[in-house]
Amino acid sequence: MSSIKPVRVLLLDTGNEWGGGTNNLIEIFKRIDRNRFSVTALFYINYCKGKTSDLQTELTAINIPLKVLRCVMCCIIWICS
């Protein structure tokens, strides 16, 4: 019997602050079937959750890798100006 590879999912979030959408995504990530899906989160910035946490901390706690596009906004501003 061959093993099926998980479907790779890349979540791109363009927000710049923690809100209801971020909370919902975290809850989905907690419940997603890791045997069927391999999830990576891609955000423009590692924004804060209140004064005690941030995206990296929250996603690491549930074993979801976070990639941050640190320079994308700088490049967009430069191109558009």
N, C-alpha and C positions, 0 to 999 in steps of 0.2 A: 504494500500500500504506500503510495507516494504522499509525502507531506506537502500541503499547499502553503505557499508563502503568503504572509499577511499582505493585504492591500496597503500600499503606502499612501498616507494622507498628509498633506501639507496645509496647515491652517494659516492663512495670512490675515492678520488683524492690523488695520490701519489707524486704530485709535491712539490717543495719547494720554489717556487717564483711565484709572480703574473705575468701572461702573457695572451696571446690571448685565451688560453683554459679556463682560469678562467673567463675572460670577457664573453665568450660565455655561460658558465654555469650560470653565474649570470643573463644573459638575458633570458635564458630558464626558470630559477626559477621565474623570474618576470612574465612570461606569462603562466606558467603551470596552468591547471585547478585544483584549490585546492579542488573542490568538488569531483573530480575523483582520485586525487593523494595526498598522504601525504608524503612530502619529508623531509629527514634528510641528511645533508652533513657531511661526515666523512673525515677529513684531518689529515695528520701526524703532521702538525704544523699550528698555527694561523699566517700565514705569512702576511707581510705588503703589502699594496697597496700604493706605493710611500712613502711619508713621513707624510701623513695625515690620513691614514686609515689602516684597516686590514680586514681579512676575517670575524671575529666576528662582527665588526661594519657593514660591507656591508650586511651580511646575516641577522642580526637582523633587519636592516632597511626594509627588505622585508619579515620578519616573517618566515625565514627558520632556524631551529635549527642547530647549529654546534656542533659536537662532535670532540674532538681533542685527537689523540692517542699520547700523549706526550712521552711515554716510549718505543714505538714500535721500533724506530730506535736504541735506546740504547740496547734493547734486541737482535735485529738482529746482531748488531756489536759484542755483547758479545758471542752469540751463534756461529757466524762464525769465531771468532778469536781463 
